[in-house]
Amino acid sequence: MHEEASSRVRPALHIIEPQLAHTHTAILLHGRGSTGPEFAEELFATQLSDNSSLTTKLPGWRWVFPSSTELWSTTFQERMPAWFEAQSLTDLTLGQDLQIPGIMDSCEYIHGVIEDELNVLDGKTSNLLFGGISQGGAVAMWMLLCRGTESRVGAFFAASTWLPFAQNIKNVVISRDNEDPGEAGRAGQDAASIEYDTFIRQAMGDSAAEQCKNPVRSSVKVFLGHGLDDAYVDVELGRQARQVLSAAGFGVEWKEYSGAEEEGHWLQEPNEMDDIHQFMRNLSV
């Protein structure tokens, strides 16, 4: 029996302070097998077209990199840093029940990080960017749709990622109906799908459910990037996530790239990095 993530001591936040007067904050989540410090080092080593880094381009930004706990991976049969257990990225329905504890635990922790950083920003939600890469982007996107995080951030960024429980979120969020749909609404669904729809409704709670009834969420800017040659998270999973976000009312800037390192499962330089910089720079406009 493996101990729950919530029972472990969490690694300290990795924070890079702004070089000039603080104007914005980015909270970015790493992928499975990585850590906050590792993600930060790799991110800032990935260059823009003028050979500069994001820290150089955005000197007024504070960068916050949380780290996940270590979880037991049923796939790799070892403990590794992870926000939640993802058994398969080929069949997303495989082992979905294993994802729930990690997602919920990570959400509670990250929510606290967001609130703390908003205090540093004197409550300026429009100046807070939230997101991540790979599994970090997945849990961040889940929070955006299911935990009311949209009310706490001004922008969202994710790369090389997917949306856990995408079909169930679509069933619940896109319909704008967070009540029990009844027997007619369940027609054609198997028992597991109905169960996960219920999980999404419960996870959202009343406040998030009310926000999901809002047909337009234009106040939150969203950027999603994905490699066409991503060998780990197929681009179709990114397109599915984009579709759900768009249908839920978010304005999504979607970009596809080729030739990134890590078999396409990283930020492509310099084009994707230039696009990310431009997206972040526009937050101050």
LOMARMI-636767 format. One record per residue: x, y, z of N, C-alpha, C in turn. Coordinates in steps of 0.1 Angstrom, whole numbers, plus 5000, padded with zeros to 4 digits. Each point is the difference from the previous one (the first is absolute). Layout:
N
XYZXYZXYZ
...
END
This chain:
285
500949885000499150125000500950125000
499750104991500950114998499350125007
500850085008499450115007499550114991
498950075005499450104992501050124999
499950074988500850124998499850115011
498850015005499750115009500749975014
500549885002500649975013501550035000
500550044988501550024999500350155001
501250035004500550145000500250044986
499550114996500250054986501350074999
500649994988501350084998499750155000
501050075003499850155001499850054986
499350114999499850074988501350054994
500249994987501250064994499650144994
500550105005499650144996501250084994
499750064989501050094994499450145000
500650085008499550145002500250094988
499250104998500150094988501350085001
500550034989501350084999499750155002
498750044997499650145002498850005009
499350115000498850015009499049894995
499449945010499149884998498750054994
499749944988498750044994499149884997
500649884997499249884997500649885007
499249905001500549875006499549884991
500949914997499749884993500249885010
498949925001500149875008500049894989
501049924999500249904990500349875006
499349894995500149875005500849914991
500949925006500949914992499249884996
500749924991499449874995500449895009
499549884998500349885007501549975000
500549965011501449975000501050125002
499450125001500950125001499750065014
500550125002499850075012499950154996
499650085010499950154997501450064996
501049975008501350064996500549954986
499849874997500449944987499350074989
498750025002499250064989500450144998
500350075011500450144999501350014992
501049925004501350004993499949974985
499249904997499849964986499250114992
499050065006499250104994500950124996
500750055010500850124997501349974992
500349884998501149974991499549984985
498750004998499449994987499950144995
500650034988500250144996498950044990
499950145000499250064989500850034988
499450064990500850014987501250105001
500050085011501150095001501049955011
499949875003500949935009499850055015
498950065003499750045013499149905007
499850025013499149925008498850085004
499049925005498850075005500250095012
501049975008500350085012500650144995
500849994989500650124995498950094993
499149944993498950074993499050055009
499849945012498950045009500650035014
500750105001500850035013499150035011
498750044998499150035011499249885005
500349884995499249895003500649925012
499249955008500449905011499649864995
500949915001499849864995499949905012
498949935000499749915011499849864995
500949915004500049864995499749905012
498849965002499749905010500649874996
500249915009500449864997498949915006
499849894992499049905005500749915010
499249925007500649895008500449884991
500549905006500349884992498849905002
499649944989498949915000500549874994
499349895004500349874994499449994986
500849974990499649994986499749854998
498849974996499649864997500649974986
500350104992500549974987501549975001
500750085007501549985001500449925012
499149975009500349925012501150065008
499950135003500950075008499450135005
500550065010499650135005500750104991
499250114997500650114992499150125003
500650124997499350125002498850004990
498850035005498850004992498950085007
499250074992498850065006498949915002
499949894992499049905001500549884992
499349895002500449874993499350004987
500749994989499549994987500549874994
499149904999500449874996500349994985
499350074992500249994985499650134994
500850044990499750124991499649954986
499849874999499449944988498549985001
499749945012498649985003499750085013
499550124999499850095012499049945010
499249914996499049945009500649895009
501249964997500749895007500450055014
499549945011500550045013499650145004
498850054995499650135004499850025015
499549895007499850025014501350035008
501149954994501350035006500450145000
499550084991500350144998499450095011
498949965005499250095008500750045012
500549915009500750055012501150114998
500849974990501150094997499550134995
499150004991499450134995499450085011
499249945008499450085011501050055010
501049925004501050045009500850124994
500449984988500850104993499350144999
498749984997499250124998499950085013
499849945011500050075013501350075003
501149934997501350065002500250124991
499849994987500250104991499150125002
498749975004499150115003500650095011
500649945010500750085011501150084994
500849954991501150074994499550124992
498949984993499450114992499550115010
499349975011499650105009501150075006
501149945004501150065006500650104990
500149964987500650094990499150124997
498749985001499150114998500250115011
500349955012500350095011501250094997
501149934994501250074996499750114990
499049974991499650094989498950095005
499750015012499050095006498649974993
499849874997498749964995499850034985
501050044993499850034985500049864992
498849944999499949884993500450014986
499850124994500350014985501549994998
500850025010501549994999500649875004
499149905001500549865004499849914988
501149934996499949904990500249865006
499249904996500049875006500149904988
500749895003500149894990501149905002
500449944989501149905002500249924987
500849905001500449924989499749855003
499549934990499849865001499049975011
500349925010499149965011499750135008
501050095002499750125007498950084993
500150014987499050074992498749935001
500049875001498749925001499350045013
500749995011499350035013499650155001
500850094994499750145000498750034992
499949934988498850024991498849945007
500249895007498949945008499450105010
501050075007499650095010499350124993
500450044989499450124993498549974997
499749884996498749964996499149955011
500649945010499249935010500150055014
501050095003500150055013499950155002
499450064990499850155001501250084999
501249954996501250075000500050124991
499150004990499950114990499850135007
499350005012499750125007501250065007
501149925001501150045008501250044991
499949984987501250024991499650094988
500950064994499850094988500349934987
500949895001500449934988500449865003
499949924990500449865001500849954989
501149935003500949954990500349855002
499949924990500449865001500649954987
500949905001500749954988500149855002
499949934988500349864999499149925011
498750035000499249955011498749944995
499249965010498749944997499150035011
498749974999499050035010499549875006
500349975013499449895007498550005000
499349894998498649995001499350104990
500750014988499550104990498549984996
499749874997498649984996499050025011
500449975012499150025011499850155003
501150074999499950155002499150064989
500249954988499150044989498649975003
499749885005498649975003499450095010
500850055010499550085011500150154997
501250044996500250144999499450064987
500249944990499550054987498550014999
499349915007498650005000499450125008
500950065009499550115009499049955010
499949875002499049945008500749915011
500150055012500749935010499149935010
498849994996499049925008500149854995
499449915007499949864996499250004987
500649944989499350014987498849904999
499949915010498949914999500349884990
499049914999500249884992500250044985
499250104996500150034985501450064997
500650085009501350054998501149905000
499749885006501149905002499949904988
499150014991499849914990501349984992
500449884998501249974992501350005009
500050045012501150005009500149875008
501349965002500249885008500150055015
500049905009500050035014501250085004
501149974995501350075004499950154995
499550024988499950144995499050085009
498949945003499150075009500650035013
500849915006500750025013501050114999
500750014989501050114998499350134997
498950014994499250124998499650055014
499649915009499650045014501350055007
501149944998501250055006500450144996
499850034987500350134995499050105007
498749975000499150095007500350035014
500449895007500450025015501350085001
500949974991501350085001499850144997
499150044991499850144997499450085011
499149945008499350075011499150114994
499450075009499050104997500650124992
501150055006500650134994500549974985
500749894999500549974986498849974991
499049935005498949974992499350124995
499850105008499450134996500850074989
501449995002500850064990499949934986
499849875000499949934988498750034992
499050075007498850044993500350124992
501150075002500350124992500549964986
499250044990500349954986501350064994
500550115006501250064994501050035012
501249954998501150025010501150084994
499750104993501050074993501150075009
499750025013500950075008501349925003
500049864998501149925002500749974986
501250054998500649974988500749865001
500049924989500549875000500949984988
501249945003500949964989500349855002
499949924989500349865000501049984989
501149935002500949964990500349855001
500249944988500249865000500849964987
500949905002500849954989499349904991
500050024988499449914990500749865001
501350015004500849875001500249965014
499150045010500149965014499949855001
501049935005500049865000499349955013
499850095010499449955013498650045002
499650124996498650055000499650044986
499249914994499650024986499350144998
500350064989499450134998498550005000
499449894997498649995000499450025014
500849965010499550025014500050155003
501050074995500150155001498850064993
499749964988498950054993498749985007
499849885006498849975008499950105011
501150025007500050105011499650144996
500550044988499750134994498550014997
499449894995498649994996499150025013
500449935011499250015012500150145006
501250065000500150135005499250104992
500149994987499350094991498549995001
499549875001498649985002499550055013
500950015010499650045013500050165001
500450064989499950155000501450075001
501149935000501350065001500450044986
500750124998500650034988501449945000
500349914991501249925001500950034988
501250045003501150024989500749864999
499849944989500649864998501150004990
501149955003501149994991500649864999
500449964988500649874999501450024994
501049915005501450024996500649864996
501250014995500849884996501450025004
500749905004501450005002500550045014
499249995010500450035013500949885005
500750035011500949895006499049915007
500749895006499249905008499049934991
500349974988499149944990498750074998
500250135000498850094997499250045013
500549945011499250025013500750115009
500250114994500650125007499650124992
500450125005499850124994500950024988
499450024988500850024988500750135000
501350004997500750135000500550024985
499950134996499650115007498550044999
499349944990498650054997499049995011
499949895007499149995011500450095011
501350015003500450095010499750154997
500150034988499650144995498550025002
499249904997498650015001499650015015
500649925009499750015014500450145006
501250054996500450135004499050114996
499549994987499150104995498749995008
499549885003498849985007500150065014
501149975007500250055013500250165000
500750044990500250154999498750074999
499149944992498750074998499150015012
500349935011499250015012500150135006
501150074997500250145006499450114991
499449954989499450104991498550035003
END
